């Protein structure tokens, strides 16, 4: 089983980068500081989108354990025996709702959102627990 970044996410980041540059063209004038801020922001968004396109699978699971992306593009395999807990973390603050899949592997905790998984964290947690029970 694999869970991937939603396809719309990198597209939204690229569109936002273009919008930032368009806003700079409309409002920055000859101010080099504004152009620098817009350029840096657009570059970060483009790099973030490229990462999403190159490292689409963020979580994979099989009978041996899980493989999760850490950092920019490294993958780490964690056997089922080292996974202490899989749960869904819910937060509600100031009318904002956050739902993350939390995988506690003892020495590390991996937290993935719905956009990274391309699926509802509750569904992913249930599938991981089913696969873990079989292994």
NUMISE-345961 format. One record per atom (N, C-alpha, C, O): residue number from 1; chain; residue in one letter; x, y, z; atom name. Coordinates in pm, 1 decimal, padded with zeros to 6 digits. Atoms other than C-alpha are relative to their C-alpha. Layout:
// NUMISE-345961
PT seq mol type       c1       c2       c3 atom
PT NUM   A    a        X        Y        Z   CA
...
// end
This chain:
// NUMISE-345961
PT seq mol type       c1       c2       c3 atom
PT   1   A    x  00083.6 -00117.4  00000.0    N
PT   1   A    x  00000.0  00000.0  00000.0   CA
PT   1   A    x  00088.0  00123.6  00000.0    C
PT   1   A    x  00192.9  00127.9  00064.2    O
PT   2   A    x -00073.5 -00125.5  00006.5    N
PT   2   A    x  00116.8  00347.9 -00079.0   CA
PT   2   A    x -00096.6  00117.1  00011.3    C
PT   2   A    x -00210.0  00110.8 -00036.1    O
PT   3   A    x  00077.2 -00121.9 -00009.4    N
PT   3   A    x -00010.0  00693.8  00005.3   CA
PT   3   A    x  00085.3  00113.1 -00055.2    C
PT   3   A    x  00201.6  00129.6 -00018.5    O
PT   4   A    x -00072.9 -00101.9  00076.3    N
PT   4   A    x  00087.2  00986.7 -00215.8   CA
PT   4   A    x -00055.6  00139.7  00025.2    C
PT   4   A    x -00167.7  00156.9  00073.1    O
PT   5   A    x  00041.0 -00140.4 -00005.6    N
PT   5   A    x  00071.7  01364.4 -00218.4   CA
PT   5   A    x -00114.5  00020.6 -00098.5    C
PT   5   A    x -00112.1 -00031.7 -00210.0    O
PT   6   A    x  00110.3 -00031.7  00091.4    N
PT   6   A    x -00253.0  01493.1 -00366.1   CA
PT   6   A    x  00056.2  00074.0 -00121.5    C
PT   6   A    x  00137.7  00164.8 -00105.2    O
PT   7   A    x -00054.3 -00063.5  00120.6    N
PT   7   A    x -00184.1  01593.8 -00728.8   CA
PT   7   A    x -00023.8  00150.9 -00005.9    C
PT   7   A    x  00055.8  00223.5 -00065.4    O
PT   8   A    x  00030.0 -00143.1  00005.2    N
PT   8   A    x -00344.7  01934.9 -00680.0   CA
PT   8   A    x  00096.4  00082.7  00084.1    C
PT   8   A    x  00109.8  00202.9  00061.5    O
PT   9   A    x -00086.7 -00074.9 -00090.7    N
PT   9   A    x -00094.7  02031.2 -00409.6   CA
PT   9   A    x  00119.8  00063.4 -00070.2    C
PT   9   A    x  00140.4  00183.7 -00054.2    O
PT  10   A    x -00110.0 -00067.0  00069.5    N
PT  10   A    x  00216.0  02086.8 -00626.7   CA
PT  10   A    x -00049.0  00102.8 -00101.5    C
PT  10   A    x  00015.7  00205.5 -00121.8    O
PT  11   A    x  00054.9 -00096.1  00096.1    N
PT  11   A    x -00000.2  02259.1 -00887.2   CA
PT  11   A    x -00037.0  00130.2  00071.0    C
PT  11   A    x -00010.7  00238.8  00019.3    O
PT  12   A    x  00036.5 -00119.7 -00076.6    N
PT  12   A    x -00133.6  02498.8 -00623.6   CA
PT  12   A    x  00124.3  00078.9  00041.5    C
PT  12   A    x  00123.0  00202.0  00040.7    O
PT  13   A    x -00124.0 -00067.8 -00038.4    N
PT  13   A    x  00220.5  02575.8 -00507.8   CA
PT  13   A    x  00061.1  00073.5 -00119.1    C
PT  13   A    x  00109.5  00185.7 -00104.4    O
PT  14   A    x -00053.9 -00065.1  00119.7    N
PT  14   A    x  00333.6  02652.3 -00863.8   CA
PT  14   A    x -00084.7  00120.8 -00040.6    C
PT  14   A    x -00030.4  00224.2 -00079.4    O
PT  15   A    x  00088.9 -00112.1  00031.8    N
PT  15   A    x  00029.6  02872.7 -00927.6   CA
PT  15   A    x  00022.8  00114.9  00097.9    C
PT  15   A    x  00023.0  00231.4  00058.2    O
PT  16   A    x -00026.0 -00103.3 -00099.6    N
PT  16   A    x  00097.5  03058.6 -00603.1   CA
PT  16   A    x  00132.6  00070.1 -00027.4    C
PT  16   A    x  00143.2  00191.4 -00009.7    O
PT  17   A    x -00129.2 -00061.8  00033.5    N
PT  17   A    x  00460.4  03115.5 -00706.8   CA
PT  17   A    x -00016.2  00100.4 -00114.3    C
PT  17   A    x  00040.4  00209.7 -00110.2    O
PT  18   A    x  00025.3 -00090.9  00111.8    N
PT  18   A    x  00342.1  03269.7 -01033.7   CA
PT  18   A    x -00078.6  00122.6  00048.5    C
PT  18   A    x -00051.0  00234.9  00006.4    O
PT  19   A    x  00079.4 -00111.2 -00052.2    N
PT  19   A    x  00086.5  03481.3 -00844.8   CA
PT  19   A    x  00086.2  00097.3  00080.9    C
PT  19   A    x  00067.3  00218.6  00072.6    O
PT  20   A    x -00090.3 -00085.2 -00077.7    N
PT  20   A    x  00356.7  03611.3 -00608.9   CA
PT  20   A    x  00081.5  00089.2 -00094.2    C
PT  20   A    x  00096.7  00208.9 -00069.6    O
PT  21   A    x -00077.7 -00078.8  00095.8    N
PT  21   A    x  00567.5  03720.8 -00905.3   CA
PT  21   A    x -00088.2  00101.1 -00074.0    C
PT  21   A    x -00043.9  00212.1 -00103.4    O
PT  22   A    x  00092.4 -00093.3  00065.4    N
PT  22   A    x  00263.7  03877.6 -01074.3   CA
PT  22   A    x -00033.3  00116.9  00092.1    C
PT  22   A    x -00040.8  00231.3  00047.5    O
PT  23   A    x  00025.2 -00107.6 -00096.3    N
PT  23   A    x  00185.4  04073.6 -00758.1   CA
PT  23   A    x  00121.5  00091.4  00012.5    C
PT  23   A    x  00107.4  00213.1  00023.9    O
PT  24   A    x -00121.6 -00081.8 -00004.7    N
PT  24   A    x  00546.1  04188.5 -00743.0   CA
PT  24   A    x  00009.2  00088.7 -00123.3    C
PT  24   A    x  00047.9  00205.1 -00113.3    O
PT  25   A    x -00004.5 -00079.6  00122.5    N
PT  25   A    x  00524.7  04302.9 -01104.3   CA
PT  25   A    x -00098.1  00116.8  00007.2    C
PT  25   A    x -00072.2  00224.4 -00046.8    O
PT  26   A    x  00101.3 -00104.7 -00010.3    N
PT  26   A    x  00214.0  04502.3 -01020.5   CA
PT  26   A    x  00026.8  00102.5  00108.6    C
PT  26   A    x -00011.7  00218.7  00095.3    O
PT  27   A    x -00011.0 -00088.5 -00115.0    N
PT  27   A    x  00317.8  04651.1 -00688.7   CA
PT  27   A    x  00142.5  00032.2  00045.1    C
PT  27   A    x  00161.6  00127.6  00120.4    O
PT  28   A    x -00135.6 -00021.2 -00051.8    N
PT  28   A    x  00694.9  04629.5 -00634.5   CA
PT  28   A    x  00069.9  00118.0 -00065.5    C
PT  28   A    x  00156.8  00180.5 -00004.8    O
PT  29   A    x -00065.0 -00111.9  00068.5    N
PT  29   A    x  00792.8  04889.6 -00890.2   CA
PT  29   A    x  00149.5 -00023.4 -00013.4    C
PT  29   A    x  00192.8 -00128.3 -00061.1    O
PT  30   A    x -00145.9  00010.9  00008.1    N
PT  30   A    x  01166.7  04953.7 -00869.3   CA
PT  30   A    x  00062.7 -00035.1  00134.3    C
PT  30   A    x  00184.1 -00023.1  00150.9    O
PT  31   A    x -00050.7  00031.0 -00133.7    N
PT  31   A    x  01199.0  04844.6 -00505.9   CA
PT  31   A    x  00068.4 -00136.6 -00001.0    C
PT  31   A    x  00000.8 -00238.9 -00011.9    O
PT  32   A    x -00070.2  00129.2  00005.4    N
PT  32   A    x  01471.4  04575.6 -00501.0   CA
PT  32   A    x -00032.3 -00090.9  00118.2    C
PT  32   A    x -00026.2 -00213.2  00105.4    O
PT  33   A    x  00034.9  00081.6 -00116.9    N
PT  33   A    x  01370.5  04460.6 -00152.7   CA
PT  33   A    x -00126.8 -00080.9 -00021.8    C
PT  33   A    x -00134.0 -00198.4  00014.1    O
PT  34   A    x  00125.9  00070.8  00028.4    N
PT  34   A    x  01018.5  04372.9 -00261.8   CA
PT  34   A    x  00020.9 -00107.4 -00106.8    C
PT  34   A    x -00034.3 -00217.0 -00097.8    O
PT  35   A    x -00028.1  00099.0  00104.6    N
PT  35   A    x  01148.0  04199.6 -00574.3   CA
PT  35   A    x  00077.4 -00118.4  00058.7    C
PT  35   A    x  00052.6 -00233.0  00021.4    O
PT  36   A    x -00076.6  00108.2 -00062.4    N
PT  36   A    x  01394.8  03999.9 -00362.4   CA
PT  36   A    x -00091.1 -00088.8  00083.2    C
PT  36   A    x -00082.2 -00211.4  00077.2    O
PT  37   A    x  00093.6  00078.3 -00082.5    N
PT  37   A    x  01122.0  03895.7 -00118.7   CA
PT  37   A    x -00091.0 -00085.2 -00088.3    C
PT  37   A    x -00114.9 -00202.3 -00058.7    O
PT  38   A    x  00087.2  00074.4  00091.4    N
PT  38   A    x  00893.3  03794.9 -00406.5   CA
PT  38   A    x  00076.3 -00112.9 -00067.7    C
PT  38   A    x  00024.4 -00223.7 -00081.6    O
PT  39   A    x -00080.4  00102.9  00066.2    N
PT  39   A    x  01173.6  03607.0 -00582.9   CA
PT  39   A    x  00033.5 -00115.8  00091.9    C
PT  39   A    x  00026.6 -00231.9  00051.6    O
PT  40   A    x -00032.2  00105.7 -00096.4    N
PT  40   A    x  01275.6  03416.9 -00270.5   CA
PT  40   A    x -00124.0 -00082.7  00030.9    C
PT  40   A    x -00118.2 -00205.6  00036.1    O
PT  41   A    x  00125.2  00071.5 -00029.2    N
PT  41   A    x  00914.1  03331.3 -00189.9   CA
PT  41   A    x -00038.8 -00091.6 -00116.0    C
PT  41   A    x -00075.3 -00207.1 -00094.3    O
PT  42   A    x  00034.5  00080.1  00117.8    N
PT  42   A    x  00848.5  03210.2 -00545.2   CA
PT  42   A    x  00095.6 -00118.3 -00014.9    C
PT  42   A    x  00052.7 -00228.9 -00047.8    O
PT  43   A    x -00098.1  00109.0  00012.4    N
PT  43   A    x  01172.2  03005.5 -00548.5   CA
PT  43   A    x -00026.9 -00109.5  00102.2    C
PT  43   A    x -00018.7 -00227.9  00069.8    O
PT  44   A    x  00030.4  00099.7 -00103.6    N
PT  44   A    x  01082.8  02834.7 -00219.8   CA
PT  44   A    x -00123.4 -00080.5 -00039.0    C
PT  44   A    x -00125.2 -00202.7 -00024.4    O
PT  45   A    x  00121.4  00070.7  00042.3    N
PT  45   A    x  00734.9  02751.5 -00350.7   CA
PT  45   A    x  00028.1 -00096.1 -00115.4    C
PT  45   A    x -00024.2 -00207.5 -00117.0    O
PT  46   A    x -00033.8  00087.6  00112.9    N
PT  46   A    x  00878.1  02609.4 -00674.4   CA
PT  46   A    x  00078.9 -00121.2  00048.2    C
PT  46   A    x  00050.6 -00233.7  00007.0    O
PT  47   A    x -00077.6  00113.1 -00053.7    N
PT  47   A    x  01133.1  02396.7 -00485.6   CA
PT  47   A    x -00088.8 -00095.7  00078.5    C
PT  47   A    x -00072.6 -00217.4  00069.5    O
PT  48   A    x  00093.1  00081.4 -00078.5    N
PT  48   A    x  00858.2  02273.8 -00252.5   CA
PT  48   A    x -00088.4 -00082.4 -00093.3    C
PT  48   A    x -00114.9 -00199.6 -00066.3    O
PT  49   A    x  00082.3  00072.1  00097.2    N
PT  49   A    x  00642.1  02179.5 -00552.0   CA
PT  49   A    x  00080.5 -00108.7 -00071.2    C
PT  49   A    x  00029.8 -00218.3 -00095.1    O
PT  50   A    x -00085.9  00100.0  00065.6    N
PT  50   A    x  00934.0  02001.3 -00722.4   CA
PT  50   A    x  00021.8 -00118.5  00093.1    C
PT  50   A    x  00021.0 -00233.2  00048.5    O
PT  51   A    x -00013.7  00109.6 -00096.8    N
PT  51   A    x  00989.0  01799.8 -00403.9   CA
PT  51   A    x -00125.9 -00087.5 -00000.3    C
PT  51   A    x -00117.2 -00210.2  00000.7    O
PT  52   A    x  00125.1  00075.7  00002.5    N
PT  52   A    x  00621.9  01701.0 -00408.1   CA
PT  52   A    x -00012.0 -00085.6 -00125.2    C
PT  52   A    x -00067.0 -00195.6 -00120.3    O
PT  53   A    x  00007.1  00075.3  00125.0    N
PT  53   A    x  00653.9  01590.0 -00770.4   CA
PT  53   A    x  00102.3 -00113.6 -00004.4    C
PT  53   A    x  00075.0 -00220.1 -00059.8    O
PT  54   A    x -00105.8  00101.7  00004.3    N
PT  54   A    x  00978.5  01397.3 -00721.2   CA
PT  54   A    x -00015.3 -00106.7  00108.4    C
PT  54   A    x  00022.5 -00222.1  00088.1    O
PT  55   A    x  00016.6  00093.1 -00112.4    N
PT  55   A    x  00892.3  01235.5 -00387.8   CA
PT  55   A    x -00149.3 -00006.3  00031.1    C
PT  55   A    x -00194.7  00041.0  00135.3    O
PT  56   A    x  00146.0  00002.2 -00014.0    N
PT  56   A    x  00522.6  01168.2 -00434.2   CA
PT  56   A    x -00047.0 -00095.8  00107.9    C
PT  56   A    x -00139.2 -00063.3  00182.8    O
PT  57   A    x  00043.3  00098.3 -00100.3    N
PT  57   A    x  00493.1  00857.6 -00216.5   CA
PT  57   A    x  00060.2  00039.0  00133.8    C
PT  57   A    x  00182.2  00036.7  00150.5    O
PT  58   A    x -00047.5 -00042.9 -00130.7    N
PT  58   A    x  00515.6  00975.5  00143.7   CA
PT  58   A    x -00002.4 -00112.3  00101.8    C
PT  58   A    x  00073.9 -00111.0  00198.4    O
PT  59   A    x  00011.5  00111.1 -00093.7    N
PT  59   A    x  00413.8  00654.7  00317.8   CA
PT  59   A    x -00033.8 -00125.9 -00078.5    C
PT  59   A    x -00123.9 -00126.4 -00162.3    O
PT  60   A    x  00028.1  00131.2  00060.2    N
PT  60   A    x  00425.0  00291.9  00207.6   CA
PT  60   A    x  00000.5 -00103.1  00112.1    C
PT  60   A    x  00074.1 -00089.3  00209.8    O
PT  61   A    x  00006.8  00104.7 -00102.1    N
PT  61   A    x  00337.8 -00017.2  00407.5   CA
PT  61   A    x -00012.0 -00135.7 -00067.6    C
PT  61   A    x -00076.9 -00150.4 -00171.2    O
PT  62   A    x  00010.2  00137.7  00047.5    N
PT  62   A    x  00379.9 -00389.1  00353.9   CA
PT  62   A    x  00007.5 -00091.8  00121.4    C
PT  62   A    x -00003.3 -00045.9  00235.1    O
PT  63   A    x -00005.0  00096.6 -00108.9    N
PT  63   A    x  00410.4 -00704.2  00560.7   CA
PT  63   A    x  00119.5  00016.4  00092.0    C
PT  63   A    x  00116.9 -00030.9  00205.7    O
PT  64   A    x -00121.7 -00019.4 -00079.7    N
PT  64   A    x  00755.3 -00602.8  00685.4   CA
PT  64   A    x -00006.7  00122.2  00091.3    C
PT  64   A    x  00051.6  00122.0  00199.7    O
PT  65   A    x  00006.2 -00123.5 -00077.3    N
PT  65   A    x  00671.8 -00253.1  00811.0   CA
PT  65   A    x -00041.3  00116.3 -00088.2    C
PT  65   A    x -00110.8  00098.5 -00188.2    O
PT  66   A    x  00033.5 -00118.7  00077.6    N
PT  66   A    x  00640.5  00100.9  00683.4   CA
PT  66   A    x  00127.4  00064.1 -00054.3    C
PT  66   A    x  00236.1  00045.4  00000.4    O
PT  67   A    x -00106.9 -00083.7  00053.1    N
PT  67   A    x  00859.8  00323.1  00469.7   CA
PT  67   A    x -00057.1  00140.1 -00007.7    C
PT  67   A    x -00159.6  00163.4 -00071.8    O
PT  68   A    x  00048.4 -00136.6 -00008.5    N
PT  68   A    x  00822.1  00693.3  00536.7   CA
PT  68   A    x  00108.7  00095.3 -00047.5    C
PT  68   A    x  00227.6  00070.8 -00027.3    O
PT  69   A    x -00094.0 -00102.0  00045.3    N
PT  69   A    x  00982.3  00999.7  00380.3   CA
PT  69   A    x  00035.1  00087.9  00119.1    C
PT  69   A    x -00052.7  00134.5  00191.7    O
PT  70   A    x -00046.9 -00089.0 -00105.0    N
PT  70   A    x  01194.7  01198.6  00623.6   CA
PT  70   A    x  00084.5  00109.9 -00063.3    C
PT  70   A    x  00150.2  00087.3 -00164.9    O
PT  71   A    x -00077.8 -00109.4  00055.7    N
PT  71   A    x  01355.7  01534.2  00563.2   CA
PT  71   A    x -00049.9  00037.8 -00137.6    C
PT  71   A    x -00170.0  00035.3 -00164.7    O
PT  72   A    x  00038.4 -00044.1  00134.1    N
PT  72   A    x  01360.9  01651.1  00204.9   CA
PT  72   A    x -00039.1 -00118.1 -00087.7    C
PT  72   A    x -00143.5 -00114.2 -00152.9    O
PT  73   A    x  00030.7  00111.2  00089.6    N
PT  73   A    x  01372.6  01317.0  00024.8   CA
PT  73   A    x  00052.4 -00134.8  00048.9    C
PT  73   A    x  00048.9 -00232.3 -00026.3    O
PT  74   A    x -00049.5  00128.8 -00050.2    N
PT  74   A    x  01522.4  01045.5  00246.6   CA
PT  74   A    x -00117.2 -00088.6  00039.2    C
PT  74   A    x -00222.3 -00040.8  00081.8    O
PT  75   A    x  00101.2  00097.8 -00040.0    N
PT  75   A    x  01324.1  00731.9  00310.9   CA
PT  75   A    x  00055.0 -00083.7  00114.9    C
PT  75   A    x  00172.9 -00118.8  00118.2    O
PT  76   A    x -00039.7  00084.7 -00112.6    N
PT  76   A    x  01331.7  00533.2  00630.3   CA
PT  76   A    x -00099.1 -00114.4  00012.2    C
PT  76   A    x -00220.4 -00094.0  00016.2    O
PT  77   A    x  00083.1  00117.7 -00019.7    N
PT  77   A    x  01204.4  00179.4  00668.3   CA
PT  77   A    x -00005.1 -00031.6  00149.4    C
PT  77   A    x  00098.3 -00037.7  00215.9    O
PT  78   A    x  00018.9  00032.4 -00141.2    N
PT  78   A    x  01060.0  00095.5  01010.5   CA
PT  78   A    x -00077.0 -00131.1  00007.0    C
PT  78   A    x -00189.9 -00138.5 -00041.5    O
PT  79   A    x  00072.4  00126.9 -00012.4    N
PT  79   A    x  00969.7 -00267.2  01089.7   CA
PT  79   A    x -00117.6  00014.4  00097.8    C
PT  79   A    x -00116.9  00099.5  00186.7    O
PT  80   A    x  00118.5 -00005.2 -00086.2    N
PT  80   A    x  00633.7 -00333.0  01254.4   CA
PT  80   A    x  00036.1 -00015.9  00147.8    C
PT  80   A    x -00028.9  00043.7  00233.6    O
PT  81   A    x -00037.4  00024.0 -00140.1    N
PT  81   A    x  00807.9 -00450.9  01572.3   CA
PT  81   A    x  00046.1  00128.4  00069.7    C
PT  81   A    x  00035.9  00139.3  00191.9    O
PT  82   A    x -00048.2 -00125.2 -00060.3    N
PT  82   A    x  00952.1 -00101.3  01626.7   CA
PT  82   A    x -00107.9  00107.2  00008.4    C
PT  82   A    x -00086.7  00211.5  00070.1    O
PT  83   A    x  00107.7 -00098.4 -00004.0    N
PT  83   A    x  00623.2  00080.1  01578.7   CA
PT  83   A    x -00081.5 -00022.7  00126.5    C
PT  83   A    x -00143.8 -00127.2  00145.2    O
PT  84   A    x  00069.8  00010.7 -00127.2    N
PT  84   A    x  00474.2  00147.6  01918.4   CA
PT  84   A    x -00147.7  00034.2 -00010.7    C
PT  84   A    x -00231.4 -00026.1  00056.4    O
PT  85   A    x  00138.9 -00044.6  00005.5    N
PT  85   A    x  00155.7  00325.0  01816.1   CA
PT  85   A    x -00028.2  00069.2 -00132.4    C
PT  85   A    x  00057.0  00139.7 -00186.6    O
PT  86   A    x  00051.1 -00072.5  00115.7    N
PT  86   A    x -00043.8  00445.7  01516.9   CA
PT  86   A    x -00132.0  00061.0  00044.3    C
PT  86   A    x -00222.9 -00009.4  00088.3    O
PT  87   A    x  00124.2 -00066.2 -00041.3    N
PT  87   A    x -00309.0  00704.7  01590.2   CA
PT  87   A    x -00022.8  00124.8 -00083.0    C
PT  87   A    x  00065.5  00169.6 -00156.2    O
PT  88   A    x  00034.8 -00123.6  00067.8    N
PT  88   A    x -00485.1  01008.1  01451.6   CA
PT  88   A    x -00005.7  00110.2  00105.1    C
PT  88   A    x -00078.1  00099.9  00204.1    O
PT  89   A    x -00007.1 -00113.4 -00092.0    N
PT  89   A    x -00406.6  01336.5  01625.6   CA
PT  89   A    x -00090.1  00111.2 -00053.3    C
PT  89   A    x -00074.8  00156.7 -00166.6    O
PT  90   A    x  00092.9 -00106.3  00038.7    N
PT  90   A    x -00683.4  01596.4  01617.7   CA
PT  90   A    x  00023.6  00122.5  00087.1    C
PT  90   A    x  00035.0  00111.9  00209.2    O
PT  91   A    x -00012.1 -00124.7 -00074.7    N
PT  91   A    x -00640.7  01958.7  01716.4   CA
PT  91   A    x -00105.0  00098.0 -00049.7    C
PT  91   A    x -00137.7  00102.5 -00168.3    O
PT  92   A    x  00098.0 -00104.7  00031.3    N
PT  92   A    x -00895.0  02239.0  01728.1   CA
PT  92   A    x  00046.4  00126.7  00070.2    C
PT  92   A    x  00046.8  00134.8  00193.1    O
PT  93   A    x -00044.0 -00127.3 -00056.3    N
PT  93   A    x -00765.8  02590.8  01775.2   CA
PT  93   A    x -00054.1  00113.7 -00084.1    C
PT  93   A    x -00036.5  00117.2 -00205.9    O
PT  94   A    x  00049.5 -00121.6  00065.6    N
PT  94   A    x -00934.5  02917.4  01691.6   CA
PT  94   A    x -00073.5 -00029.2 -00130.3    C
PT  94   A    x -00044.9  00030.6 -00234.0    O
PT  95   A    x  00084.6  00038.8  00112.1    N
PT  95   A    x -01184.8  02759.4  01456.0   CA
PT  95   A    x  00074.9 -00072.2 -00111.4    C
PT  95   A    x  00019.2 -00091.6 -00219.5    O
PT  96   A    x -00075.8  00077.5  00097.3    N
PT  96   A    x -00910.5  02569.9  01270.7   CA
PT  96   A    x  00009.4 -00143.4  00050.1    C
PT  96   A    x  00031.1 -00168.5  00168.7    O
PT  97   A    x -00003.2  00141.0 -00034.2    N
PT  97   A    x -00914.4  02193.0  01262.7   CA
PT  97   A    x  00120.6 -00064.6 -00066.6    C
PT  97   A    x  00143.2 -00047.2 -00186.3    O
PT  98   A    x -00113.6  00071.4  00054.8    N
PT  98   A    x -00603.7  01983.0  01219.0   CA
PT  98   A    x -00012.0 -00149.0  00028.1    C
PT  98   A    x -00043.4 -00189.4  00140.1    O
PT  99   A    x  00005.4  00145.2 -00014.5    N
PT  99   A    x -00596.4  01608.1  01160.7   CA
PT  99   A    x  00128.2 -00056.3 -00060.0    C
PT  99   A    x  00155.9 -00036.2 -00178.2    O
PT 100   A    x -00126.7  00057.1  00044.3    N
PT 100   A    x -00263.4  01424.0  01138.0   CA
PT 100   A    x  00007.5 -00146.9  00037.1    C
PT 100   A    x -00038.5 -00186.9  00144.1    O
PT 101   A    x -00032.3  00138.8 -00031.3    N
PT 101   A    x -00166.2  01058.5  01118.8   CA
PT 101   A    x  00132.2  00002.5  00075.5    C
PT 101   A    x  00231.0  00058.2  00027.7    O
PT 102   A    x -00121.2  00003.3 -00082.4    N
PT 102   A    x  00088.2  00997.7  01393.9   CA
PT 102   A    x  00047.8 -00144.6  00012.3    C
PT 102   A    x -00026.1 -00232.5  00056.6    O
PT 103   A    x -00061.1  00132.0 -00010.6    N
PT 103   A    x  00321.5  00698.5  01377.1   CA
PT 103   A    x  00116.4  00012.9  00097.3    C
PT 103   A    x  00215.9  00079.4  00068.5    O
PT 104   A    x -00103.1 -00005.4 -00103.6    N
PT 104   A    x  00527.6  00652.7  01692.9   CA
PT 104   A    x  00089.8 -00122.0 -00015.8    C
PT 104   A    x  00047.4 -00235.6  00005.3    O
PT 105   A    x -00096.1  00108.6  00022.0    N
PT 105   A    x  00838.5  00448.4  01617.6   CA
PT 105   A    x  00105.7 -00003.6  00110.0    C
PT 105   A    x  00217.8 -00048.6  00086.3    O
PT 106   A    x -00093.7  00002.5 -00110.8    N
PT 106   A    x  01003.8  00488.9  01957.3   CA
PT 106   A    x  00098.1  00115.3 -00005.8    C
PT 106   A    x  00084.5  00211.7  00069.6    O
PT 107   A    x -00101.3 -00104.8  00009.7    N
PT 107   A    x  01301.1  00701.0  01854.3   CA
PT 107   A    x -00043.8  00116.0 -00090.0    C
PT 107   A    x  00024.7  00218.1 -00095.7    O
PT 108   A    x  00049.6 -00105.4  00088.1    N
PT 108   A    x  01096.4  00908.3  01606.8   CA
PT 108   A    x -00151.9 -00007.2 -00008.3    C
PT 108   A    x -00212.1 -00113.8  00004.2    O
PT 109   A    x  00143.8 -00008.5  00023.1    N
PT 109   A    x  00741.4  01025.3  01554.2   CA
PT 109   A    x -00019.7  00061.5 -00137.6    C
PT 109   A    x  00035.1  00167.7 -00167.0    O
PT 110   A    x  00027.8 -00047.5  00135.1    N
PT 110   A    x  00616.4  01068.4  01197.9   CA
PT 110   A    x -00143.6  00049.1 -00003.7    C
PT 110   A    x -00235.9 -00022.4  00035.3    O
PT 111   A    x  00133.8 -00058.7  00007.6    N
PT 111   A    x  00320.9  01298.6  01139.7   CA
PT 111   A    x -00026.5  00040.1 -00144.3    C
PT 111   A    x  00051.2  00113.6 -00205.3    O
PT 112   A    x  00035.8 -00023.9  00139.6    N
PT 112   A    x  00147.5  01312.8  00802.2   CA
PT 112   A    x -00144.2  00048.2 -00007.9    C
PT 112   A    x -00233.0 -00007.8  00056.4    O
PT 113   A    x  00134.2 -00053.7  00017.8    N
PT 113   A    x -00153.2  01518.2  00697.9   CA
PT 113   A    x -00070.1 -00059.7 -00120.1    C
PT 113   A    x -00012.1 -00137.2 -00196.2    O
PT 114   A    x  00081.9  00052.1  00110.0    N
PT 114   A    x -00429.6  01443.3  00452.4   CA
PT 114   A    x  00056.8  00037.8 -00136.6    C
PT 114   A    x  00049.0 -00041.1 -00230.7    O
PT 115   A    x -00057.0 -00040.6  00129.2    N
PT 115   A    x -00258.5  01641.9  00175.0   CA
PT 115   A    x  00122.1 -00083.5 -00035.6    C
PT 115   A    x  00143.3 -00115.3 -00152.6    O
PT 116   A    x -00117.8  00083.5  00026.3    N
PT 116   A    x  00061.3  01439.4  00211.9   CA
PT 116   A    x -00039.5 -00143.7 -00031.5    C
PT 116   A    x  00024.9 -00210.3 -00112.6    O
PT 117   A    x  00043.0  00138.7  00018.2    N
PT 117   A    x -00126.6  01109.9  00226.3   CA
PT 117   A    x -00091.4 -00017.5 -00120.7    C
PT 117   A    x -00101.0 -00126.7 -00176.5    O
PT 118   A    x  00097.4  00011.8  00107.9    N
PT 118   A    x -00381.8  01187.0 -00041.9   CA
PT 118   A    x -00122.1 -00078.9  00042.2    C
PT 118   A    x -00197.3 -00128.3 -00041.8    O
PT 119   A    x  00111.3  00076.8 -00055.8    N
PT 119   A    x -00634.9  01019.4  00187.6   CA
PT 119   A    x -00029.5  00050.3  00140.4    C
PT 119   A    x  00049.6  00124.4  00198.8    O
PT 120   A    x  00038.4 -00036.8 -00136.2    N
PT 120   A    x -00814.3  01066.6  00516.5   CA
PT 120   A    x  00090.4 -00073.8  00100.1    C
PT 120   A    x  00103.3 -00195.9  00091.4    O
PT 121   A    x -00087.0  00065.7 -00098.5    N
PT 121   A    x -00574.8  00997.8  00808.8   CA
PT 121   A    x -00068.5 -00111.7  00078.9    C
PT 121   A    x -00003.2 -00208.9  00116.8    O
PT 122   A    x  00072.0  00107.3 -00070.0    N
PT 122   A    x -00845.4  00791.2  00983.0   CA
PT 122   A    x  00000.3 -00129.2 -00081.3    C
PT 122   A    x  00020.9 -00237.8 -00027.0    O
PT 123   A    x -00000.5  00117.5  00087.6    N
PT 123   A    x -00867.8  00557.4  00683.1   CA
PT 123   A    x  00138.8 -00062.4 -00007.3    C
PT 123   A    x  00152.5 -00184.7 -00004.6    O
PT 124   A    x -00136.8  00051.2  00007.2    N
PT 124   A    x -00489.5  00527.9  00659.4   CA
PT 124   A    x  00036.6 -00071.0  00130.2    C
PT 124   A    x  00098.0 -00177.7  00127.2    O
PT 125   A    x -00029.4  00062.5 -00129.6    N
PT 125   A    x -00460.2  00452.0  01032.6   CA
PT 125   A    x -00067.2 -00136.8  00010.3    C
PT 125   A    x -00006.7 -00232.6  00058.6    O
PT 126   A    x  00071.9  00127.8 -00004.4    N
PT 126   A    x -00722.6  00178.7  01002.6   CA
PT 126   A    x  00068.2 -00104.2 -00088.7    C
PT 126   A    x  00082.3 -00219.9 -00049.1    O
PT 127   A    x -00067.4  00094.6  00090.6    N
PT 127   A    x -00544.9  00020.5  00704.3   CA
PT 127   A    x  00135.2 -00043.3  00056.1    C
PT 127   A    x  00174.0 -00159.4  00043.3    O
PT 128   A    x -00129.2  00036.4 -00059.9    N
PT 128   A    x -00208.6  00035.1  00882.6   CA
PT 128   A    x -00019.9 -00097.7  00115.7    C
PT 128   A    x  00055.7 -00193.8  00129.6    O
PT 129   A    x  00025.8  00092.0 -00112.1    N
PT 129   A    x -00354.0 -00130.5  01191.8   CA
PT 129   A    x -00040.6 -00137.8 -00049.9    C
PT 129   A    x -00000.7 -00238.8  00007.9    O
PT 130   A    x  00038.2  00129.1  00058.9    N
PT 130   A    x -00511.8 -00402.6  00976.2   CA
PT 130   A    x  00123.1 -00074.2 -00051.3    C
PT 130   A    x  00139.2 -00193.9 -00027.5    O
PT 131   A    x -00121.5  00061.3  00055.0    N
PT 131   A    x -00181.1 -00465.8  00799.3   CA
PT 131   A    x  00095.3 -00042.2  00110.9    C
PT 131   A    x  00160.9 -00146.0  00101.3    O
PT 132   A    x -00086.8  00031.8 -00114.8    N
PT 132   A    x  00008.1 -00460.1  01128.8   CA
PT 132   A    x -00049.5 -00125.7  00071.6    C
PT 132   A    x  00031.1 -00208.0  00114.9    O
PT 133   A    x  00056.5  00116.6 -00067.3    N
PT 133   A    x -00229.5 -00717.6  01280.4   CA
PT 133   A    x  00028.2 -00128.4 -00077.1    C
PT 133   A    x  00046.2 -00234.3 -00016.8    O
PT 134   A    x -00024.6  00117.3  00084.1    N
PT 134   A    x -00172.8 -00954.7  00986.8   CA
PT 134   A    x  00146.7 -00041.5  00006.9    C
PT 134   A    x  00179.0 -00159.9 -00003.4    O
PT 135   A    x -00145.2  00028.0  00002.6    N
PT 135   A    x  00207.3 -00926.6  01008.6   CA
PT 135   A    x  00047.9 -00066.6  00124.9    C
PT 135   A    x  00166.7 -00096.3  00137.3    O
// end
